Amino acid sequence: MSNTKYIFVTGGVTSSLGKGIVAASLAKLLQAQNFKVTIQKFDPYINVDPGTLNPYEHGECYVTDDGAETDLDLGHYERFLNVSTSQANNVTTGRVYQSVIEKERRGEFLGKTVQVIPHVTNEIKKRMCLLAETGDYDIVITEIGGTVGDIESLPYIESVRQMIWDLGRENTVVIHLTLIPYLAAAGELKTKPTQHSVKTLMESGISADIIVCRTEYELTEDLREKLALFCNVKREAIIQSIDVETIYDVPLKMLEEGLDKVVLGKLHLEPKQPLNLESWNEFLNKFKNPKYNLKIGLVGKYVELQDSYKSILESLIHAGAVNETQIDVVSIHSEHIDKNNVASKLEFLDGLIVAPGFGERGIEGKIIAISYARINNLPFFGICLGMQMAVIEYARNKAGFTKANSTEMDPNCSVPVIDLMESQKSITNKGGTMRLGSWDCDLVSGSKVEDAYGVKSISERHRHRYEFNNDFLDKVFDENFKVTGTNPETGLVEIIENQNHPWFVGVQFHPEYKSTVSKPHPLFRAFVKASLAKKNLT
C-alpha cells in the first residue's frame, strides 16, 4: 500500500457523464507507459450487487471470472485494459453495510456504538486499499458512483477525504468530472454548474486537483482560464472531454489534453517507458476505415435500452474491426416477432444474435426467429437463453417434441428439455446464487467452435440457473444437431451446433464478457466472418 498511488474520480452536475470511460481512458494511458494499473467502482446504491436489478434500470449486469455480479463499468475497464477484474473491483453500499453489520453481530466493535464515522468509512477505506494490498499495483483508480451532493454518496466522499489525509497529497489525485452545458438561447457555454459542483466538493473537505469538463463544443482559452480561477486549479488541470465518435477515441482525446501528464506530475511519477498505443491506434484505424459492411440482427427482450446488451455490442465492434467490417446492429424486440412478420423483420440481415434474458416474456418470438435462421441458412449465434431457445426450437420442429419447453417458462411442461440445474433446486435467495463465473468446457474435435478457438479446452463466464436436461440428450441431438462443448466435471451442455448450416452456434455461457480491444472474442470473430461469407454468397 505504501508505494501505491491513488486516483479518485468523482462526478458532479449530472449522472451518466462517463466517469467510467474517463477512468478507463486514463488507466489505458498509464498502462501504455508501463504502469501496473487497476480500476474499481464504488456504487452508492444499497443493493448488495447489480444481480437483482432490472436491465432497464441499471443496464447489463457484468460478471467477472470469480463469479461477481458487477456494474457494467467493469466491462469498460476490462475492454480497455485487457486485465481481468474481480469482486474487489466493485463495491456497493449494500455490501459495505452488510459487512459492518456482520462484524457488529460478531462483537468485533467491542460494544461500541456503530456509526458512519468511523466504522462505515473505515470499511470503505479498507476496500479502497484491498486491491493495492493483493495486486502489487503502481496506481489504483477509484470511481465514485453518483454525483457529489447526493445523500447516498456522502460516506464515500468522506472516505476519500480521509484517504487523502492518511496518504498525503503527493500520493493521491482527485479528478472531478462535470458538465459544461451549452445554452442555445444564449449561444454560449456556461461554467456555473461546474463552479457549484466544485464548491459542493470543497464543502465536503476535498479540493479537486483536476477538472474534466464534458462538453459538446470546444472550450475557449478564456473559459478554461475562468474555470481554473474559480475552481482553484491550475490552467493545465482543466481537461476538455468533448463528444466523440466512439468511446475508444476518448484515450486519445485525454492524451491530447495532457491528462496523463498532469496526473503523473501531481503524483511525482515519471513514465516507465515511452507511451505505446500502437495496437490501440491500429484497432481504431480498422474500425474507422472498414472495407465491408454487415447488418446483424440482435433479438432481445430489453432492446429499448442499449446498455442492457452493452458487452454484446462492444464485442461486435471488436470483431468487426479485426474483420475490417462496419457492423450495423438492428435491434429487434422479441415480443414483436410472430410467424407472419418474421421474414420481413429478418430477411435483409446478414447474421442473427439471440440475446440472453430471463422469464417467459418474448420467448416465442425468439424461437420463431431462430427457426427462420435455421431454415434460411442465416448465420446464427445464441447466447445463454438464446442457446436454450435454439434447443427448444429444434426439439419442437425437428425432433418431434412439439411440447418441448423450459421449466423457467412453464414449470409443469411435459417435455422439459431445459430445466433448473440440480444445484439450484434448494436455493431460495435470488441474489448472487446463480451459476456464476468461469467454468471449463471441452470442445469436440472438428467443430466450428474448436476451429474458432484453436484449442481443445476453454474457460468462459456464466450467469444462469437453467441448463439443458441431459435426460433428453439422445432424443433431441442427432447427426446434424450436436453438442460440441461440455463441462468436463458435470457433463453440462455448454455449446450446441447445427452441422447442416453455414454457421449455427449456441453457447450456455457469455462470451461477450471476455472480448477486449486487444483480444476480440474468437466466437464473435468467427460469427462476423461467417456473416461476411453469407453476404458475399447472396
N, C-alpha and C positions, 0 to 999 in steps of 0.2 A: 504493500500500500504506500510506503514512504516514497518510492520512486515513481509512482503513478500520478499523472496529471489528470485533472477532471474538468470537463466542459459541460456546462448545463445550458440546455436550450429551453427557454420559456416563450410563451406566446401572449399576445395582447390584442385588443380591439375586437377580434372575432375568431371563431374556431375555423378549422379547415383551411388555414393559410399555407400549410405544407411544412410544418416543423419537421416531420419525419423525413421528407425529401431533402430539406436543407441539412439536417443532421447526417443523413446518409451521404450526401454530396461532399460535405466537409470530411467525413470519415474516409471517403474514396481518395480525396486529395492527399490526406495524411498517409493513408496506406500506400499511395503511389510514391511517397518519399521514404518508404520502408519503415514506417512506424507501425507497431502492432496495436491495432485499434479495435474496440468493440463499442456497440451502442446498446443502451437499454431504455425501455419506455416505462414511465410511471403513470398509471391511469387513475384519475380521481374517483371513478365510479365504485360503488360498494359491491358490485358483483365480484365474486372471487376470481373469475376469469370470463372471457367473452363467450365461452362454450354454450351458454344457455341463452345468449342474446339473439334476437331476431335479425337475420341478414339485412332486412330493410332498415333497421335502426343503426346497426353497427358495421355493416359491410361483412365481408367474409371473416371467418374465424381461421386464423393461420395456425398450423400445427408444426411443432419442432420435432427433431429426432428423438428427444427424450419424452415425447408424449404430452407436452404442454399445449393447451389451447390458449392462443395468444392474440394480441391485437394485430391487425393486418400490416401495421408499420414494420413489424419484424420481417415481413416478406420483403419490403423495400430494403431493409438492412442487408438481408442475405443476397438479394439480387444484385445490389451494388458491390458488396464486398466479397462475395463468394466464400463467406465464412458462416458456418452453422451457428445458430443461436440456441438458447435453452430456456428452461423455466426461469432462470435467474435474470433473463433479459427483459421480462415483462412482469411488472408488479402492480397490483391494484390495491385500492383502499380496503376492499373486502379481504384480501389476503393479509394485509398488514394488521387489520383489526382482529382477524381470526387468530393470527399468531400471538398477538398481545393478550387476547382473552384466554387462549390456551395456557400461556405462561402464568397468568393470574390464577387460573384454576389449579395449576400445579404448585402454587405457592412460591413462585420464583421471585416475587417482588417483596417478600418478607413482611407482608402485612401492610405495605404502603398503599396509600390511595393512588390508584392508577389514573394517570392524566395524559392529555395530549402531549404536553411538555412536562417531563422528558420522555415518557415511556413510548408514545406513538412515534415521536420524532427520532428517538434512538433506534427504533425498529426500522424506520425508513432509511436512516443513515447506514445502518448495518447492511441493508440490502443494496444501497448505493455503492458500498465498498466491496461487496461479495465477489463480483467479477474480477476485480483487481487482485484480490487475495488468492483466487483459484486459477487465474488465467495468465498471470505474468504480463499484463498489458502495459504499454507505454502511456496510452491515453484511453480513458473511458468517457464516452459521450452519453449524457443522461438527458433524455427528452421528457419534459414535464407536460402531461396532457392537460387539456383545458386552457383557459385563459387567466391571466393574472387578475385577481379581484374576485374570482369565483370562491364561494364559501368552501367548496369541496377541495380546492387546491391549496388552501392556507397551510395545512400541515406540511405539504411538500415544499412550499416556498420557504417556510420557516426552517425546514431541514437543510435546504440549500444554503440559507444564511449561516446556519451553524457549521456546515461543511466548510464554507469559506473561512470562517473564524478558526476552525480546527486545523485546516491545512495551510492557510496563508494565501494571500492574493497571487503570489508567484506560481502557485500550483493549481489555480482554478481560473476559469474564464466563464463569464455569464453572457450568453448570446440571447438577445430578446428579439423575437420576430413579430413585426407589427404590420399593419396595413396603412398605406398612403392612398386614401380614396381620391378619385377624380370626380369633381362636381361639374357635370356637363353645362349646367346653367351658368356657372361662374367661369367655366373654361379653364379651371386650374386644379392642381393637386393640392390637397390640404394636409398639413402636418399636425394639426391639433389633436386628432385621435391618438397619434403616436406619442405626443408630449404627455397626454393624460395617462396613457398606459405606462410609460416610463416612470411617471410620478407615482402611480399606484405601486409599482415595483419598489421604488425607493421608500415608500411608506412602510413596506414590509422589511426594510433594512438591507435591501440589495441594490447595488448600483450596477446597471448593465455596462459591460465592457465593450460590447459590440451590438449594434442595432442593424438587423436585416430587415429591409423595407420591401414588402410585397407591393408591386405596382403594375399598372397596365401601361404606363408611359414612363419615358426616361426621366430620371431625376436631374434637375439642373444643378449646376455647381452652387448657385446661391441657395437653393433649397437644402442641399447637403450641408452647407455651412450653417444654415439656420438650425437644422436638426442637431448638429454637433454642439452648437452653443446652448440650445435649450434643453438638450438631453444629457449634457455633461459628459460627452465622449469626444475623442479626437476625430478629426475630419476623416482620416483613413478607416476609422471604425464604423462609418456609415456605409453599409453594404446594400447595393440595389439588387433586388431579386425580381426581375421583370418577367412577365408571362412569356413562356417559350413553347415551341412546337411539341416537345416531348420532355418528360421528366428526366430523360437521360442527357439532356442538354444542360441541366442545372449545374453539375460539377464544373463544366467548362465556363459557365457564367460566373460561378463563385471564384474560379481561378482568375478570370479577367478582373474581377473586383478586388482580388487580393485577400480574400477571406482567410486562406490558409496562412499567408504571411503574417497577417495581424494576429491570428491565434498563436502561432509559434513564437512571435515576438513577445506576446504577453506571458507566455509560459516559459520564456527564456530557453527555448529549444532551437537547435539547428537541424536542418534537414539531414537525414541519414544517407540520402542518395539524391541525385538529380531527379526531378519529377518525371515519372514514366507513365504516360497514359496511352501508349501506342495501341494496345489491344482495344481499349475503350473507344479511341478515335476510329479504329478500323470497323468496329461494330456500328458506330454512328454513321460512318460513310456508307456502309452497305444498307443500313436502314433507310437512309435518306435518298439513296440512288438505286432503287430496285430495278431489276431487269424484267420482272414478271409481276403479275397481279392475280390474286385469288379472292374469291368470295367464300368465306367459311361461315356456315350457319351455327349459331350457338343456341340450342334449345334448352331452356331452363324455366324455373318457377319464380325467379327473382330478378328477371332481366330489366325491370324498371330502374334498378339501382346498379350501376356498373361496378361499384365496389364489391357487390355480392360475389362476383366472379373475377376479382382483381388478378389473382395469380394465374388463372387460365388466360386472360387477356394479355398479360405480360409474357407468359410462356410463348404465346403465338407471335409476339413481337420478336422475341429472341430467336425462335425457329425460323420466322420469316426472314430475318436479317441474314442468318447463316445460309439460307437458300436464295438470297438476293431477291426476295419476294415481298411485295407490299400485300398485307392481308387486311381485307375489309371484312370486319366481323358483322354479320347480320344477326341481331338478337331476335329470337322468336319465342314468344311466351307459349309454353306447352299447353296451357289451358285453351289457347285459341286454335289448336290444331285438331282437325277431325278428318274422317275418311274422304269427305267431299272437297276439302280445300288443301289437303296435304301436298298434292302435286304442284299447285300454284304457288305454295309457300317455299318449296324446296327445289323445284326443277332447274332453277338458274344457279344453284350453288355448285361449288367445286369440291366441297367437303362438309361433313356434319359432325359436330360435337354435341353429345347429350350430357348435360352437366350434372353434378351432384345435387342432392337435396334431401329433404325429409318429409314424410307424410304423404297422404294419398292425393292431395290436390294436384291436378295436371298430369297425373301418371299415364292415363290412357293416351294423351297427346304425345307423350314421349314414346310409347310403344308403337303408335301409328307412324311416327317419324322414323323410327328405327326400321320398321318393316319396309318403308319406302326406300331407305338407304340400302337395305339388304337386296331387295328385288331389283333395284335400278343401278347396282354396282357403284353407288356413291360412296367414296371413302368415308369411313365411319370410325369415330373414336368415342367410346363410352367410358365415363369416369365415375367410379363408385356406384351410385344409384343408376347411372347410365349403363353400366355393365350389367347390373341386376335386371334392368328392364330389357336388355338385349337377350338375356337368358329366357325371360318370360315370353318375349315375342317369339323366339324360336320354338319354345315348348308348346305354345298355343298354335302356331301356324305351320310348323313342320313336323314336330314330334307327336302331334295328335292330342295334346293335353289342353283342350280348349278352356278349361277352368283353372289353368296354372296361374299362380299369383304369389305375392309375398304376404307373409303374416303381418307385416307392418301395415299393409293396406287393408287386408281382410284377415283378422285373427282366426277366423273359422273356415278359411278356404280349404277345399278338399285336396288340392294339389299344391302344397306349399314348396315350390321349387326354391324359393328364397325364404329363409326362416331366421328367427332370432338365434344368435350364437349361444351355444350351451353355457358359456361362461357369463352370459348376460341375464340368464333367466331368473337368477336370485337377486338381481340388482334393482333397487327402487329409486335411489337418488339419480338425478339426471346429470348433474354437473361433474365433468371430469371422469366419467365412468365408462365411456365407450372404449372400443379397441383403438388405442391411440399410439402415435409414434412410429418408429421404424421397425419393420418386420422383414425377415428374409423371404426370398422367393427363388425357387429353382426353375430355370427355363428349359423348355423342350427343344432339343436339337433340331435345326432346320426350320424353326418357326420364324415368323416375321419379327417377333419381339426379340428373339435371340440375335437375329440379323441386325436389328436396330441398336441393341445394347453392345453387341460384340463380346459378351461374356456369358457364362453359364448361370451364374448366381448374382442376384441383385438384392438391394435393401431399399424399401420405399416406405413412405409415411402413410398412415391410415387414420381414418376417423369414421367409424361405422359401428352399428350394433347388429346388423343383419348380414347374412352370408348365404352362399349357395348351399342348399341342403344336399349333402352327399348321398342321401338315400336315393336321389334321382340321377346320380352320376351316369349310370349305364342306360338310363331311359331317355335322357334329353340329348346327350352328346353322341355324335356319330362320326363317320369318316370325314365329313365336311365341317361340322361344328365341334371344335376341340378345345380341351383345356390345355393351355401351353405354358402355364405358370402356376405352381403350388407352393404353399408354405411347407418346408421340409419337416417341421415338427408336428403340425396339426392336420396336414392334408387339406387345409383351406384352399379353395379355388381362388386364385389371385388374378389370373388372366385367361380370357377366352378369345378364340379367333375363329372366323369363318374362312375356311381354306378355299371355298369356291367363290372367291370375291377378291377384287384387286387389293383392298386394304380394309379389313373389318376387325377391329380390336377393341375389347372391353377390359378394363382393369378395375379391381376392387379398391386399389389404393389411389392416392392423389399425387400423380407425377408432377403436377403444376407447382407443388411446394418446393421442388428441388431444382427448378430451372433458374439459371442466373445468366447475366450478360456474358460472362466468360465461358459458361458451360450450359448452352441450351439443352433442354432435356431431350434424350435420344428418341423418345416416343413422339414428342411434338415435332421433332425434326423429320422423322420418318413419315408422320401423318401429312405434313406440309409437302414433302417430296412426292408422296402418293397422290395428293390432290393436284399437284402440278402435272404429274403424268396423266391423270384422268383428263385434265383440261386440254392437254396437248393432243390427246387421242380423239376428242369430240369436236 
